[in-house]
Amino acid sequence: MVAFGKKLKDRQIQEWQGYYINYKLMKKRVKQYAQQIQLGALDRRHVLKDFSRMLDNQIEKIVLFLLEQQGLLACQITKLGEQRDALQEEPEISKIIELREAYRALGQDLLKLLFFVEINAIGLRKILKKFDKRFGYRFTDYYVKTRANHPYSQLQQVFKHVGLGAVVGALSRNLHDLQDRQGSYLSIYDQPTLPLQDPVVDSINAAVDRLTNSTNFLNFLGQHALIMQEELPSPTEEHVDDQRYHFMSLLLNLANTFLYMVNTYIIVPTADDYSMSLGAAPTVCGIVIGAMAVAQVFSSVYFSAWSNKSYFRPLVFSSIVLFLGNILYALAYDVSSIWILLIGRLLCGFGSARAVNRRYISDCVPLKIRMQASAGFVSASALGMACGPALAGILQINFKISKLTFNQNTLPGWVMAVAWLIYLVWLWITFKEPSREAEEDHSPHQSNDVNNALEKGLKQPLLISSENKVDEDADQDCDDSEEAPEESRQPVNSIRMAYRLLTPSVKVQLIIYFMLKYVMEILLSESSVITTYYFNWSTSTVAVFLACLGLTVLPVNIVVGSYISNMFQDRQILLASEIMVLIGVLLSFQVIIPYSEPQYICSGLLLFVSAEVLEGVNLSLLSRVMSSRLSRGTYNGGLLSTEAGTLARVVADATITLAGYVRQSMLLNVTLLPSLFICVTSILATCFTYNSLY
């Protein structure tokens, strides 16, 4: 595997070689700065000024060449337009076909230019990050902020690519006009949603999408899923993905995600009543709810490993285990056994295939729609989280068939058992196992065909995201050599190796993730016990409250992904969200007697919404700062975040059960004290880590 400097050299268009970013020179200059500062020959201000000037010159060289090429493309489009006008007066099929091919050839030239911009932007991002890592400065923040919005900034050409947009529009419109529309008089402007049946236009649109640097809701949701992707996939990867992709299989993975989240939260409103009906204390609901999370700690690992060999068999196994687990959960009422109840929940946890769902999206979904699939994963989880309690609120009936009891306690188990059985049949009939041959035949060598390289796409955003991408494996140890060992880019094969790849900033992000999952689990799992004790709420009322909390997930992510993340840095949103979670925890304490419903509802809503904002931003940051070696394999980034969140849920549910040994009037404050401590710890860790890094 070669470093970025080598890749940049290999992928350059030879006739444009002098106009690319001189990455090797700039990397060498960064090394010289470090040596001179160490010897005391240079001060900080001189280094910043000199490096800024060098960057300005490099960007100016790139942009001026970009403008020149845009002008040449515009001239060619104008000449082809004159030919098109002449053909309208005297149409001739052969000349129309010839003109269409000329436009397509022009489209290939445009693709080369788009790739030129993209690879230069990646080089700029990498060298900025290398400078920050070497000297510990916040130079990237300073440089991007001062240049991006300045009226004379060359960066605007890279960020907004207005001229390229005009060329893309003109080319697309002319290709559309040359299509056989069977006498239709409508133009591209009359049918903006009508897809163009031309692969060149599709490739151009995909390239433009990759060049878009603004944060949007779709990207935000996709990063929320923490489905990581390699930064520089090989040119044949997209072809491999197309061979392995099957829409119905993706839909089945999303359905699995949805049903599992419903299965997790459908018992929350009734868990305390179920525990008491079996002779246990109401706070045993913590163990009942948490048993699923305990099993998931282990199931995530073996499902992740299993998905290296198959996706179909793990999903079948998951469905069968969840079916049996829900049957046992429902039967526990009639056999009056709390142990059967717990075994049923443990089986449900052992059926957690979320690691498989993530891996399928990461490995089998084409790069061009992977972000949409990732957003679908998050949306399915959020919808399941809302539907679970809502469904529990509907199942308020009581009847018997033979010796089987169907009531609010057992019906969640019966309903989910039927749902998993239906899912299993659907899975068996329609799932298509991805081909492993395509993956095995995948060559690691880079292609010199520029057009093929353009098709594959590079996921990373442009300079605007560079401050977040801390780990640069391809360049980290390549100051003296362009070659990096093959094993330095291979997926990790042990949890110990994965831990060694975690930088301080990644560890802090995982601590934050643990904290937010802990406080959310405390709020959700003890809601039935707390509201019954203080407010005498019914199961239906608790279900409505929890469903309303779940329904806030997507609207909150829309606001954050579309608006807030465009106005503030992720680190600012991160710290602000942590503080709001802390305020939500403080407001939840019972300091005024009697404890009122408005206090509980408002504090709970503030805590939950703040935690949701925090989760989105935290996972967005985590997807950028985590090593690219954790993008694939058994011990991937998604697995590590899942384990951190699951452990938090286990500890939270155990806290609720242990707090049951004190008086019930003290349960709320006793469970909130650890939440307060963990919140304060995560805030201090955030402040300390980012201050030390910058």
Buried (B, 14 or more C-beta within 10 A) or exposed (E): BBBBBBBBBEBBBEEEEEBBBBBEEBBEBBBEBBEBBEEEEBEEEEBBEEBBEBBBEBBEBBBEBBEEBBEEBBEBBEEBBEEBEEBEEEEEEEBBEEBBEBBBEBBBBBBBBBBBBBBBBBBBBBBBBBBBBBBEBEBBBEBBEEBBEEEEBBBBBBBBBEBBEBBBEBBBBBBBBBEEEEEEEEEBEEEEEEEBEBEBBBBBBBBBEBBBBEBBBBBBBBBBBBBBBBBBBBBBBBBBBEBBBBEEBBBBBBBBBBBBBBBBBBBBBBBBBBBBBBEBBBBBBBBBBBBBBBBBBBBBBBBBBBBBEBBBEBBBBBBBBBBBBBBBBBBBBEEEBBEBBBBBBBBBBBBBBBBBBBBBBBBBBBBBBBBBBBBBBBBBBBBBBBBBBBBBBEBBEEEEEEEEBBBBBBBBBBBBBEBBBEBBEBBEEEBBEBEEEBBEEEEEEBBEEBBEBBBBBBBBBBBBBBBBBBBBBBBBEBBEEBEBEEEBBEBBEEBEBBEEBBBBBBEBBBBBBBBBBBBBBBBBBBBBBBBBBBBEBBBBBBBBBBBBBBBBBBEBBEBBBBEBBEEBBBBEBBBBBBBBBBBBBBBBBBEEEEBEEEBBBBBBBBBBBBBBBBBBBBBBBBBBBBBBBBBBBBBBBBBBBBBBBBBBBBBBBBBBBBBBEEEBEEBBBBBBEBBBEBBBBBBEBBEEBBEEBB
